[in-house]
Amino acid sequence: MTIILPALAVAFAAFCVWLTVRIVNRRERWAKWTLTVTLSLPVLYVLSYGPAEWIFSRGWLPKSTAPALRIIYHPILQLRFDGPEPISRAMKWYCGIGQPSAD
């Protein structure tokens, strides 16, 4: 696992650079759309953690989905509980937006 994540990061960066070269040199429309989707998917993944937490906390998902959610959002959970304090605080705030009130 220690080698897989850096290798994937390098491959992702190389793919983005290759697409950028295609856009600049050949002005290909498909490359522009592919780069847009490629860069927006990680952002959408991080933003989807809050709604997943809200839906689960309200009981709209069965308790049996908890292990799957822990696997899917493992990198984000690691940042939330063991990451730097500002990131951890921001993630706790984001997850608390849609939580049911404790009334």
Secondary structure, DSSP 8 states (H G I E B T S, - for coil): -TTHHHHHHHHHHHHHHHHHHHHHHH--HHHHHHHHHHHHHHHHHHHHHHHHHHHHHTT-S-GGGHHHHHHHTHHHHHHHHHS-HHHHHHHHHHHHTTS----
